[in-house]
Amino acid sequence: MNNGPIDEGRLGRLRSGRGEIANHVIDEFAAGRLSRRDFIRRGTVIGLSAPLLGSVLAACSSSSSSSSSTSASTSPTAAASGKPGGVIKVGVVTPTAAINPVTVADQGGLDMLGQTGEYLTLSTQGLSLQPVLAKSWSANSTGDVWTFKIRKGVKFSNGAPLTADDVVYTYKLHTNPKEGSNALSAFAGALVPSGVVKVDDYTVAFHLEAPNGNFPYLTSSDNYNMIIIPNGYNPAKWQGTFIGTGPFTLGSYTPKVGAQFLRNESYWGAKALPSQTEFTFYDTQTPAILALTGGTIDIIGQFAVSGGEQLLSGGYNVIRLKSSAHRELSMRCDQAPFTDPRVRQAIALTLDRPAIATALFKGYADVGNDSPFAPVFPSTDTSIAQRTQNLTKAKALLAAAGHASGFSTQLVTENFVEIPQFAQIVAQEAKAIGVTINLKVESSSAYYGNATFGNSDWLDATMSLVDYGHRSVPNVFLTAPLQTTNAKTGTGPWNAAHFSNSQYDKLSAQYIAAVDLSTQKSLAGQIETLLLDETPIIYAYFYNYLTAMAQGVTGAYPTAIGHIFVNNASKG
């Protein structure tokens, strides 16, 4: 994997004082057990700086190009080279509720948080991490204490300086179950308020409930609620001020209509290119696409293949991101007939996954293998055989489970993007083995209900089909919908399949604790195999994230979870 002889002396000097975890990653790369890309990704997670990564690459290769950029593409944290000034107009989905950092749980809402707020780290398009409000971080030898150095010289939009007190307040707020933060889905079992410790004015230590090799991702833009707010600030008032440390400040915000932002002339980093941005909210995709094609807006934050064919046919700058975004088709493991894993496997075997990806996404998707380990994850074990359509085997499994004549059931889902079409395909394919699936397609608000067991069609239906946004690591996918539901620890809050398997719980906990890629991949393979056997959830595909810009517009930076950063955007 390396390009030439290793400079052992230089490598030894680079390892000096780095710590056990950092040195293990460096040694894995030097030994050829990590690819260049995986070394960069893993190195950024554990806090190796870009200069250090470049030096290690150079020490392990005779190629002069080894110290090239460590990022997949230009980041919004980098200085831009486009034309300054002007107004950038963006279309995004309408936020569903008040813009409150604690409660935001939708794409429109997270888009708003990211315009003026900033995270400790940025999860890039290439799944690496870049420093933002944290300038560096490192772990202890067991990965259960992570220490972050906070950037100095940063000010909030009200002029107050950023210190460790603001970071501690923000993280204690979001990890306190009494506050009801949406970020608890990521922090459950990982971090509690007492684990957030101020070391000094610009250092914060996170003492975790258990080792976590991917913890820095929970401080990133992937955990989108976690913009840093001032110490003691009431998050319920955030919509009135949009207070933050970011490259823009609030001009105006009108619920259900749109927002305007102004360049922050006191920003700590490279100043934004646009002097102003204007966001228009759209409830559905069609009017947003018409606005882009008609020249009313410059950028559409996200569009789907279905209905967006014109944007893909040429004439627009389309950004395509491989992602882990997917749909989960859950089957209640505690309700007949799905108490028998053979029945669940039979339903999964009816699906022609490549045909589904083609029909729904024209190929802008990867086929799923009934686990949350998407192809985009470096830790996914791709040696596990892909499940394919097999109606003969499906019928045999049903017969062995006592359902030779099939059965009838109901699938409840939401009217969102391609999901109703996918539900129809599931029902149609199931007919081939004698299973009748009656569809109930609801509005998203009716489908989610209170998002708690006993008060949500999503979590209570015998079969349910839900959307999951992208994450750069699979931790949330492994815990919230699959771990045994436990109100005390907060694990399994989205377990719509009501799946309970002690071996799975053990393996997923071990995966989360693992700090090196080879261990993660080994555990991933075991989890993938177990989930193929049990099949509590069908993962048929992982779709690409698509953003479009008008010709002459450059510099927008979307993330696959749904952000659209436009501080480096410009018009030619």
C-alpha positions in Angstrom: 0.0 0.0 0.0 3.0 2.3 0.6 4.9 3.9 -2.3 8.5 3.3 -1.2 10.9 2.6 1.6 10.1 3.8 5.2 12.3 6.4 6.8 12.5 4.7 10.2 14.4 7.4 11.9 11.9 10.1 10.9 8.9 7.9 11.7 10.3 7.2 15.1 10.6 11.0 15.8 7.1 11.5 14.6 5.8 8.7 17.0 7.5 10.3 20.0 5.1 11.5 22.6 2.0 10.8 20.5 0.3 8.3 22.8 -0.6 4.7 22.4 -3.6 5.0 20.1 -2.0 7.5 17.8 1.2 5.3 17.5 -0.9 2.2 16.8 -2.6 4.0 13.8 0.8 5.2 12.6 2.2 1.7 12.9 -0.7 0.1 11.1 -0.2 2.4 8.1 3.6 1.8 8.1 3.0 -1.9 8.2 0.7 -1.7 5.1 -2.4 -2.7 7.0 -4.2 0.6 6.4 -4.6 2.2 3.0 -3.6 5.9 2.6 -7.3 6.9 2.6 -8.1 4.9 5.7 -5.0 6.2 7.5 -6.1 9.8 6.8 -9.6 9.2 7.9 -8.6 7.3 11.1 -5.8 9.8 11.8 -8.2 12.7 11.8 -10.6 10.9 14.1 -8.0 10.4 16.8 -6.7 13.9 16.5 -3.6 13.7 14.3 -3.1 17.1 12.7 -2.9 17.6 8.9 0.9 18.5 9.1 1.6 15.3 11.1 -0.5 13.2 8.7 1.5 14.6 5.8 4.8 14.0 7.6 3.9 10.3 8.3 2.8 9.8 4.7 6.2 11.3 3.5 8.1 9.1 6.0 6.4 6.0 4.7 6.9 6.8 1.0 9.6 7.9 -1.4 7.0 9.7 -3.5 7.1 13.5 -3.2 3.4 13.6 -3.6 2.8 11.8 -0.3 2.3 15.0 1.7 -0.6 16.2 -0.4 -3.9 17.4 1.0 -5.6 15.2 3.5 -9.1 16.3 2.7 -11.5 14.8 0.1 -12.5 18.2 -1.2 -12.2 21.8 -0.3 -13.7 22.3 3.1 -15.9 25.2 4.2 -13.3 25.9 6.9 -10.7 26.7 4.2 -10.1 30.1 2.6 -12.0 30.5 -0.7 -10.7 31.6 -4.0 -13.9 32.7 -5.6 -15.3 36.1 -6.3 -16.2 38.0 -3.1 -19.4 39.9 -2.6 -22.9 39.4 -3.9 -25.9 37.5 -2.7 -26.2 33.7 -2.8 -29.8 32.4 -2.9 -30.5 28.9 -1.6 -33.5 26.7 -1.5 -33.9 24.2 1.4 -36.7 22.1 2.9 -39.0 24.0 5.3 -38.0 23.5 9.0 -40.7 21.6 10.7 -40.5 23.3 14.1 -38.8 26.1 16.0 -35.1 26.5 15.5 -33.9 25.3 18.9 -30.5 23.6 19.1 -31.8 21.2 21.6 -34.9 20.0 19.8 -34.1 20.4 16.0 -34.6 17.0 14.4 -35.1 17.8 10.7 -33.0 18.8 7.7 -34.4 22.3 7.4 -33.7 22.9 11.0 -30.1 21.7 10.9 -29.5 23.8 7.8 -30.5 26.8 9.9 -28.3 25.8 12.8 -25.3 25.5 10.6 -25.5 29.0 9.1 -24.5 30.9 12.2 -23.5 28.1 14.6 -20.4 26.0 14.6 -19.3 22.6 15.9 -16.1 21.5 17.6 -15.3 19.5 14.5 -16.5 19.2 10.9 -17.3 15.8 9.4 -16.2 16.2 5.8 -17.5 14.8 2.6 -14.7 12.3 2.7 -15.7 11.2 6.3 -12.6 12.6 7.8 -12.7 15.1 10.7 -11.4 18.7 10.5 -10.9 21.1 13.5 -13.4 24.0 13.8 -13.9 25.3 17.4 -11.7 22.6 18.7 -8.1 23.1 17.4 -7.0 19.6 18.5 -8.0 16.5 20.5 -6.6 13.3 21.8 -7.6 10.2 23.7 -6.2 8.3 26.7 -4.9 4.8 26.0 -8.3 3.1 26.5 -10.4 5.5 24.5 -12.7 6.4 27.3 -11.4 9.9 28.0 -11.1 12.4 25.1 -9.5 15.8 25.7 -10.3 18.7 23.4 -8.3 22.0 23.1 -10.6 24.9 22.3 -9.6 27.5 19.8 -8.7 30.9 21.2 -9.7 34.3 19.8 -13.2 33.2 18.8 -16.2 35.4 19.6 -19.9 34.9 19.6 -22.0 37.2 17.4 -22.8 39.2 20.6 -19.1 39.9 21.1 -18.6 37.5 24.0 -15.4 35.3 23.8 -15.7 31.6 23.4 -14.2 29.6 26.3 -14.4 26.1 27.8 -17.3 27.2 29.9 -19.5 27.5 26.8 -18.5 24.1 25.6 -19.1 22.5 29.0 -22.5 24.2 29.2 -23.5 23.1 25.7 -22.5 19.4 26.3 -24.0 19.2 29.7 -27.3 20.6 28.3 -27.5 18.0 25.5 -26.5 15.0 27.6 -29.0 15.7 30.3 -32.1 13.4 29.7 -34.3 16.0 31.4 -33.6 18.5 28.6 -34.9 16.1 25.9 -32.2 16.9 23.4 -32.4 15.2 20.0 -28.6 14.6 20.4 -29.3 12.0 23.1 -29.8 9.5 20.3 -26.0 9.8 19.8 -24.9 10.3 23.4 -27.0 7.5 25.0 -24.6 5.1 26.7 -21.7 7.3 25.7 -21.7 10.5 27.7 -23.6 11.9 30.7 -23.4 15.5 32.1 -21.0 14.6 34.9 -18.5 13.3 32.3 -18.1 16.8 30.8 -15.2 18.4 32.6 -13.5 21.8 32.3 -9.7 21.3 32.6 -8.8 24.9 32.1 -10.2 27.9 30.2 -9.5 26.4 26.9 -9.5 22.6 27.5 -12.5 20.2 28.0 -12.2 16.5 28.9 -15.0 14.1 28.0 -15.0 11.1 30.5 -17.1 8.5 28.7 -19.3 5.8 30.1 -17.4 3.2 28.0 -14.5 3.3 25.5 -15.5 4.8 22.2 -13.2 4.8 19.3 -15.4 7.1 17.2 -16.3 9.6 19.9 -14.9 12.7 18.0 -17.7 12.2 15.4 -20.2 12.9 18.2 -18.7 16.4 18.5 -19.0 17.0 14.8 -21.5 18.4 12.3 -22.9 14.9 12.0 -24.3 15.4 15.5 -26.1 18.4 14.2 -27.6 19.7 17.4 -24.2 20.3 18.9 -23.5 23.9 17.8 -21.8 25.7 20.7 -24.0 28.2 22.5 -23.0 30.7 25.2 -22.8 29.5 28.8 -26.2 29.8 30.4 -28.0 30.8 27.2 -31.6 29.6 26.9 -31.8 27.5 23.7 -35.5 28.1 23.5 -34.7 31.8 22.6 -32.2 30.8 19.9 -34.5 31.5 17.0 -34.7 35.1 18.0 -30.9 35.7 17.8 -29.3 32.8 15.9 -26.3 33.4 18.2 -23.2 31.6 17.2 -19.5 31.8 16.3 -20.0 31.2 12.5 -19.2 33.1 9.3 -22.7 34.6 9.1 -25.0 36.5 11.5 -28.8 36.7 11.4 -30.4 39.2 9.2 -34.0 38.0 9.5 -35.9 34.7 10.0 -39.5 34.1 9.0 -41.0 30.7 9.9 -42.3 28.7 7.0 -41.0 31.4 4.6 -37.2 31.9 4.7 -34.2 33.5 6.3 -31.5 36.1 5.5 -27.9 36.1 6.8 -25.2 38.7 6.7 -21.5 38.2 6.5 -19.9 38.2 10.0 -17.1 40.8 9.6 -15.7 39.7 13.0 -15.5 36.0 12.2 -12.4 34.3 13.6 -11.6 32.4 10.3 -11.6 33.3 6.6 -14.4 35.7 6.0 -17.4 34.5 3.9 -17.4 35.4 0.2 -21.1 36.3 0.0 -22.0 39.6 1.7 -25.4 38.2 2.2 -27.4 34.9 1.8 -31.1 34.4 1.3 -32.7 31.1 2.1 -36.2 30.2 0.7 -38.1 27.3 2.3 -40.0 24.7 0.2 -42.4 22.1 1.5 -41.8 19.9 -1.5 -39.1 19.3 -4.1 -41.0 20.4 -7.2 -41.2 24.1 -6.5 -37.6 24.2 -5.4 -36.4 22.6 -8.6 -38.6 25.1 -10.6 -37.0 27.9 -8.7 -33.5 26.7 -9.6 -34.3 26.1 -13.3 -36.1 29.5 -13.4 -33.2 31.4 -11.9 -34.9 32.4 -8.7 -32.4 30.6 -6.5 -28.8 29.7 -7.1 -28.5 26.4 -5.1 -30.9 23.7 -4.1 -29.6 22.1 -0.9 -30.8 18.6 -1.8 -32.9 16.9 -4.5 -34.0 13.4 -5.2 -33.5 11.5 -8.4 -37.3 11.1 -8.8 -38.4 14.4 -10.0 -34.9 15.8 -10.4 -34.1 14.2 -13.7 -33.7 17.6 -15.4 -31.0 18.6 -13.0 -29.1 15.4 -13.7 -29.4 15.7 -17.5 -26.9 18.5 -17.7 -26.6 22.3 -17.4 -26.2 22.3 -13.6 -23.3 21.8 -11.2 -24.4 18.7 -9.4 -22.5 17.5 -6.3 -22.9 13.7 -5.7 -21.9 12.3 -2.3 -21.8 8.7 -1.5 -23.6 8.3 1.8 -24.9 6.0 4.5 -28.4 7.5 4.2 -31.0 4.8 3.9 -34.5 3.5 4.7 -35.2 0.9 7.4 -37.9 -1.6 6.9 -38.6 -3.0 10.5 -40.5 -6.1 11.3 -41.7 -6.6 14.9 -39.7 -9.4 16.3 -42.2 -9.7 19.2 -45.3 -10.0 17.1 -46.5 -12.9 14.9 -45.6 -13.8 12.3 -42.3 -12.0 12.6 -41.3 -13.7 15.8 -39.7 -16.3 13.6 -36.5 -15.1 11.9 -37.3 -17.4 8.9 -40.3 -15.2 8.1 -38.2 -12.1 8.3 -35.6 -13.6 6.0 -38.3 -14.7 3.5 -39.5 -11.1 3.1 -35.9 -9.9 2.6 -35.3 -12.6 0.0 -38.2 -11.3 -2.2 -36.4 -8.0 -3.0 -34.4 -7.5 -6.2 -32.1 -4.9 -4.8 -30.2 -3.8 -7.9 -33.5 -3.3 -9.7 -34.9 -1.3 -6.8 -31.8 1.0 -6.9 -32.2 1.5 -10.6 -36.0 2.1 -10.4 -35.9 4.6 -7.5 -32.5 6.2 -8.0 -31.3 5.5 -11.6 -28.2 4.0 -10.1 -27.5 6.8 -7.7 -27.5 4.4 -4.8 -25.6 1.4 -3.3 -27.3 -1.9 -2.7 -27.8 -2.8 1.0 -27.1 -6.1 2.7 -29.5 -5.9 5.7 -27.2 -4.3 8.1 -26.4 -0.6 8.7 -22.8 -1.1 7.5 -23.0 0.9 4.3 -20.3 0.5 1.6 -19.1 4.0 2.3 -17.9 3.0 5.8 -14.2 2.0 5.9 -15.0 -0.6 8.6 -17.7 -2.4 6.6 -16.7 -6.0 5.9 -17.3 -6.3 2.2 -16.4 -10.0 2.2 -19.8 -10.9 3.6 -21.9 -12.4 0.8 -24.5 -10.1 -0.6 -28.1 -11.2 -0.1 -29.9 -11.5 -3.4 -33.5 -12.2 -4.5 -34.3 -15.9 -4.1 -38.0 -16.7 -4.2 -37.6 -20.4 -4.0 -35.7 -20.1 -0.8 -38.2 -17.6 0.5 -41.1 -19.9 -0.1 -39.3 -22.8 1.6 -38.5 -20.6 4.7 -42.2 -19.6 4.9 -43.3 -23.2 4.7 -40.8 -24.3 7.4 -42.1 -21.5 9.6 -45.7 -22.8 9.2 -46.9 -20.2 6.6 -46.9 -22.3 3.4 -50.1 -20.4 2.3 -48.6 -17.0 3.2 -50.2 -14.5 5.5 -51.5 -10.9 5.6 -50.0 -7.9 7.5 -49.8 -4.1 7.4 -46.9 -1.9 6.6 -47.1 1.7 7.9 -44.9 4.4 6.5 -44.6 8.1 5.7 -45.3 10.1 2.5 -41.7 11.2 2.0 -39.6 11.3 -1.2 -39.4 7.8 -2.7 -40.6 5.9 0.4 -44.2 5.3 -0.8 -42.8 3.9 -4.1 -40.4 1.6 -2.2 -43.3 0.5 0.0 -45.3 -0.4 -3.1 -42.4 -2.4 -4.5 -42.1 -4.3 -1.2 -45.8 -5.2 -1.2 -45.6 -6.3 -4.9 -42.5 -8.5 -4.4 -44.1 -10.1 -1.3 -47.1 -11.3 -3.4 -44.7 -13.7 -5.2 -44.5 -15.8 -2.0 -48.1 -15.5 -1.0 -47.7 -12.6 1.5 -50.2 -9.8 1.3 -48.9 -6.5 2.7 -51.5 -3.7 3.1 -50.0 -0.3 2.9 -50.8 2.7 5.2 -49.0 5.8 4.0 -49.3 8.7 6.5 -48.0 12.3 6.8 -44.7 12.4 8.5 -46.2 14.1 11.6 -48.9 11.4 11.9 -46.3 8.6 11.3 -43.8 9.7 13.9 -46.4 10.8 16.5 -44.7 11.4 19.8 -41.7 9.3 18.7 -42.1 7.2 21.8 -43.2 3.6 22.2 -47.0 3.4 22.5 -47.4 6.8 20.9 -45.9 6.3 17.4 -46.9 4.3 14.4 -43.2 4.4 13.5 -42.3 2.5 16.6 -45.5 0.5 17.2 -46.6 -0.8 13.8 -46.0 -4.5 12.9 -44.1 -3.4 9.9 -42.7 0.1 9.5 -40.6 1.9 6.9 -38.6 5.0 8.0 -35.9 7.3 6.7 -32.5 7.6 8.2 -30.1 10.4 7.4 -26.3 9.9 6.8 -23.7 9.5 9.5 -20.0 9.2 9.0 -19.7 6.3 11.4 -22.4 3.7 12.1 -22.6 4.2 15.9 -26.1 5.7 16.0 -27.4 3.1 13.4 -26.0 0.3 15.6 -27.5 1.6 18.9 -30.8 3.5 18.5 -32.7 1.1 16.2 -31.1 -2.2 17.1 -29.9 -2.4 20.7 -32.2 -3.8 23.3 -34.5 -1.0 24.5 -33.4 0.2 27.9 -34.9 3.4 29.3 -32.3 3.6 32.0 -29.3 3.7 29.7 -31.2 5.3 26.8 -30.2 2.6 24.3 -32.6 1.4 21.7 -34.9 4.4 21.7 -35.8 3.9 18.0 -36.0 0.1 18.1 -39.1 -0.2 15.8 -38.3 -3.9 15.3 -38.5 -4.5 19.0 -35.3 -6.5 18.5 -33.6 -8.0 21.5 -30.5 -10.1 21.1 -27.8 -10.2 23.8 -25.1 -11.3 21.4 -25.9 -8.3 19.1 -25.8 -6.0 22.1 -22.4 -7.3 23.1 -20.9 -7.1 19.6 -22.2 -3.6 18.9 -20.8 -2.4 22.2 -17.4 -3.9 21.3 -17.5 -2.2 17.9 -18.2 1.2 19.5 -15.4 0.7 22.0 -12.8 -0.4 19.3 -10.2 2.3 18.5 -8.5 0.7 15.5 -9.9 0.0 12.1 -8.9 -3.7 11.9 -10.8 -4.5 15.1 -13.8 -2.5 13.9 -13.8 -4.4 10.6 -13.6 -7.8 12.3 -16.5 -6.9 14.6 -18.5 -5.4 11.7 -18.3 -8.8 9.9 -19.7 -10.6 12.9 -22.5 -8.1 13.2 -23.3 -8.3 9.5 -23.5 -12.0 9.7 -25.7 -12.0 12.8 -28.1 -9.5 11.3 -28.4 -11.5 8.1 -29.4 -14.5 10.2 -31.9 -12.5 12.3 -33.1 -9.9 9.8 -35.0 -7.6 12.2 -34.6 -4.8 9.7 -34.2 -4.8 5.9 -31.7 -2.3 4.5 -32.2 -2.5 0.8 -30.2 0.5 -0.3 -28.0 3.5 0.7 -28.7 6.4 -1.6 -26.4 9.2 -2.8 -26.9 12.7 -1.5 -27.4 15.2 -4.4 -27.0 19.0 -4.4 -27.4 21.2 -7.5 -26.0 24.7 -8.3 -26.8 26.9 -11.3 -24.1 27.3 -13.9 -21.5 29.8 -12.8 -22.2 29.2 -9.1 -19.3 27.4 -7.3 -18.1 26.8 -3.7 -21.2 25.4 -2.0 -20.3 22.6 0.4 -23.1 20.2 1.3 -22.7 17.3 3.8 -24.5 14.1 3.3 -26.4 14.5 6.6 -28.0 17.6 5.1 -26.0 20.7 5.8 -25.4 23.3 3.0 -22.4 25.6 3.8 -22.2 28.6 1.5 -19.6 30.8 3.0 -17.2 29.9 0.1 -19.9 30.2 -2.6 -19.7 32.7 -5.4 -21.2 33.5 -8.8 -18.9 33.6 -11.8 
